[in-house]
Amino acid sequence: MNALRAACAAVLLMPALASAARYDPDSDRAVLRQTATASHGAIADAAALALEPEKAPAIAAGLDEGVRLARLAADAARALDAAAQLRAADMAAGVKDGALDRKLKELAEPIAAERLRWDRLAPEPEELKKKAEELPPEEKKKVLSLLAKASSSLQSADDALRPFEESVKLAGSQALEMKAAQKDSLRPLVEVSSAAAGMISRSDALPEAAAEAKARLSALGQEPRGVARSRAGEKLEAAREISRQLFENADTACNRVDDFRRRSAAYERAAGDYEKARLAASAGPAAAKAFLDEAQRALALAREHFKK
C-alpha cells in the first residue's frame, strides 16, 4: 500500500505536459485511473475478507484506504474535466461568430479582384494580334512588341496569383476541418463531464457507506453472530458497489477523454495549417497587381496604334 501511495504521489507531482498550445490530459488521466482502480481494489479486498472479529481491523483499514483513494480520484476527475472544458472553450472561440469566414473573405477579396482583372485582360493580346495583321509593317512590329510584353506580364501575373489562390483554398479547407473537429469534440466532452460528475458523486457517497460498514463490524462478536455477519456483509457490499460504480465512471471518463483529445489534436493540426495558409495568403497580390499594371499599360499603348 505504501508503494501505491508513492506511485500516486509521483504521478500527482509530475510536471504538466500541456501548454497553452497543446492539450494533454495524460497526467490527470493517469492519476484518475490509478486511484480509482486502487480505491475499488482496496474496498473489494476488504469486503472479501472473512467476517470475523479478528479481521475487523483489516477490513476497516481497507475501507479507509478506499475512501482516501476515492478522494484523490475525485480531485483528478475535477482536474480532467476542467482541462477538457478549458480546451473546448479555446476551440469554440477559434470558430466563433464566423470569425474564420470573415478572415478568409478579407484574404480572398483582393486576390479575387486581381484574378478578375487578369481574366478581363488575358484575351486581349490574341485579339489585338489578329487585328495587327492589317497594320503597316512598322506599326505591326511595334504592336506585336507591345503585345509580347503584355503577354509576358500577364503570364507573370498568373504565376504570382496562383500560390495566393492555393493558400486561400487551403485556408478555407482547413477552416472547415477546424469547425468539424470542434463540433465532433462536443459529444466526448459531454461524456467526460457526465462520467466525472458521476465519479465525484460516488466518491462523496463512499465515506458514509464505509462508516456504516465499519459500524457493523464492531458487532461481529455479538450474538446472534450469523445476523451480525449478514448485516455487516450487506453494508460492505453496498460500499463495494459504490466503489465499483466509481471505478466504471472513472474508466469511462478516461476513455472518453482520449476521444476528446483526438478531436482536439485534429483541431490543432487544422488550425496550424490554416494559420500557415493564412500567413502565406496575407502577403497579398502586390506582385500580381504590378504585372497586371504593366500588361494594362502595354495593351493601352498597343490599342493607340489602331486609332491612327
N, C-alpha and C positions, 0 to 999 in steps of 0.2 A: 504493500500500500504506500510506503514511503517513496518507493521508486516511481509509482504512478503520480504522486504529488509533485515530485521533482520534474517529471516529464511535462505535466500540465503547466507548472510554473515556467519551465523553459520555453514552452510554446507561447505562453502569455507575454513573456518578455522579449519575444522575437521582434526585431525592428520592423516597422511597417514597410511592406514592399510596394504598396501603392503610392503613386504620386498624383499630382493634380491632373496629369495627362494619362494616367494608366490606372484602371480599376483592377484590383487584385484582392479577392476575398480569402485567399488561402489561409492566412493566419487565423482569422476568426472562425473559418470553417473547420480548421484542424482542431482548435480548442473545443468548438461545439461538438463535433463528432466524438472526440476523445472523452470529454467529460460526461456527455450524455450516455455513451456506451458504458463508461465506468460506473456511473450512478445506477443505471439499471442492473449492471452486474453485481454491484455491492448489495443491493436490496434483494435481487433474485437469489444470491448466495445465502444471504441471511434467512430468507424465507424457506430455503431448502434444508436448513439445519433442523435437527430433531428438537421437537418442542418439549424439552426437559429443563427443569430449573437450572441445572448446571450450564446449560447452553444459552441461557437468557442474556448474560453479559455480552457474549459474542454476537448474538442476534441484534441486540440494542446497538452495539458498536457499528455493525453493518448498516443498520438503518440510519444512524447519524452520519456515516460516511456517504451514504447515498444522497441524503439531504444536502450535505455540504457540496458535493459534486454537482448536484442539480442546480444549486445557486450559481456556480461557476458557468454551467451550461446556459443558464438563463441570461447571464451577462453577455456571453458570447453570441447568443441569439439576438439580443438587442443590438449589439455592435454590427452583426452581419446584416440585419435588416436596415439599420441606419445607413450603413455604407451603400447598400443597394439603392435605397431611396435617394441618397445624395447623387449617385451616379445617374439614376433615372432622371432627376431634375436637370442635371447637366445636359443629358441627351435631349430632353424635351425643350430646353432653352435653345439648343442648337438648331431646331427645326420649327421654332415657334413663330406664329403670325406671318408666315410667308416670307421670313427674312431671307431664306436661301433663294427663293424665286426673285425677290427684288434685286439681290446682288447679281444673279445671273442676267437679269434684264439689263442692269447697268453695264455689265460687261459686254453683252451681246449687241446692244443697240448701235454703238459707234462702229463695230466691226461689220454689222449687217448693212449699215448705211454706206460704207465704202464698197462692200460687195455689190450693192445695188448700183452704185456709181460705175463699178467695173463692168457689170452686166450691160449697162447702157452704152458704154464706150467701146467695149470689146468688138462688136461687129463693124465698127466704122472703118478701120484700116482696109479691110477687104472690099467694103462698099466703095470707098474712095479710090482704091487701087483700080477697080474696073472703070471708073469714070476717067481716071488719069490716062487711059489708053487714047482718049480723044484729044488730049492736050498736045501742044507743040513739044518736040523733043526736049528742049531746055526746061520748059515748065514741068514736063513729065518727070524729068530727072530730079528736080527739086522736090516735087510732091512725093515721089517714091522714097526719097531720102527721109523726108519728114514722117512718112507712114512707117518706115522701118524703125525709126526712133520711137514712134508711138507704140508700135507692136512690142518692141523690146521693153518699154516701160510698163506696158500692160502685163506682159509675162512676169516681170519682176514684181508688180503689184499682186498678181495672182499668187506667186510663190510666197510673198510676205503675208498674205491674208490666210493662207491655208493653215499654218500652225496655230494661229489665233482661233480660227473656226474649230479646229480639232480640240483645242483646250476648252473652249466654251461647251462643245459637245460632251467632252469628258466630264467637265464640272457638272453639267446637267444630269448625266447618268449617275454620278456619284452622289449628287443631292438626292436622287430617287432612292439610292441604296441606303443613305442615311435615314431617310424617312421610313423605309421599310424595316430597317433594323430597330429603330426606335419603337415602331408600332409592334413589332414581334416581341420586344422585350417586356411588354406590359403584362402578358399572361404569367410568365415565370416570376415577375416581380410581385404580383398579387399572391401567387402561391408561396413565395418565400415569406412574405409578411404574414399570411394566414398560418403557415406552419410554425413560424417563430412565435406568433401570439399564442397558439395552442400549447407550444412547449413551455412558454413562460407561465401560462395559466396552470399547467400541471406542476411546474416547479413550485408555484405558490401554494398549491394544494397538498404537496407532498409532506411538509413538516407536520401538519395536523394529522394526516393519516399515519405517519410514523409515530407520532406521540400516542395516538390511540392504540397502536400495536404494542408499543412499549408498556403502556399501562396494563394491557392484558398479560404481558409477560410476567409481571410481578405476582400474578395469581396462579402461575403454573403449578406451584406446590400445594395449592388448596384443593380440597375435595368438593365436589367430585372432579377428579383430575381429567377425565375424558371431556367433560363440559368445558373446563378451563382451556384445555388444549384446542378444542374446537373453536372457541371464541377467539383465542389468540391467532389461530390459523386463519380465521376469517379476516381479521384486521391486517395480518401480514399479506394475505392475498390482495386485499384492497390496495395496500401500499405498493405491492409488486405490480399490480395492474396499472396504477398511475405512472410508475416508473417505466413500464413498457410503452405506454402511450407517449410519454415524454421522449423516449428513445426514437419511436417511429416519427414523431413530429420533427425531431432534430435531423433524422435521416432524410426526411422529405425536404426540409429547408436546405440541407447541404446539396442534395441532388438538383433542386430547382435553382439554386444559386449558380450551379455550373451552367445550366441552360441560360440563365440571365447573363452570365459572363460571356458566353459565346455570342450572344446578341450585342453585348457591349463591345466586344472585340471587333465584330463586323462593322458596327457603327464607327469605331475608332479608325479602322482601315479606310472606310469610305470617306470619313472626314479628312484624313490625311491626304488622300488622293484628290479630294475636292479642293483642298487648300492649295496644293501644288498646281492644279489646273487653273484655279482662280488667279494665282500669282502670275502664272505664265500668260494668261489672257489679259491681265490688268495692265501689262506694258502698253497695250493699246495699238491701234493700227497706224501709228505715225509714219512708219516707213512706207506702208502701202499707200497712204494718202499722198506722200511726196512723189511716189512713182506715178500715181494717177494724175497728180497736178502736171507732171512732165508730159504725160500722154495727152492730157487735155490741151495743153499749150501747143504741142506738135500738131494735133488734129485741127486746132483752130487755125494755125498758120497754113496747113495744107488746104483747108476749105477756102482760104482767101484767094488761092490761085484759081479757083473755079468762078470767082466773081469778076475776073478781069475780062 
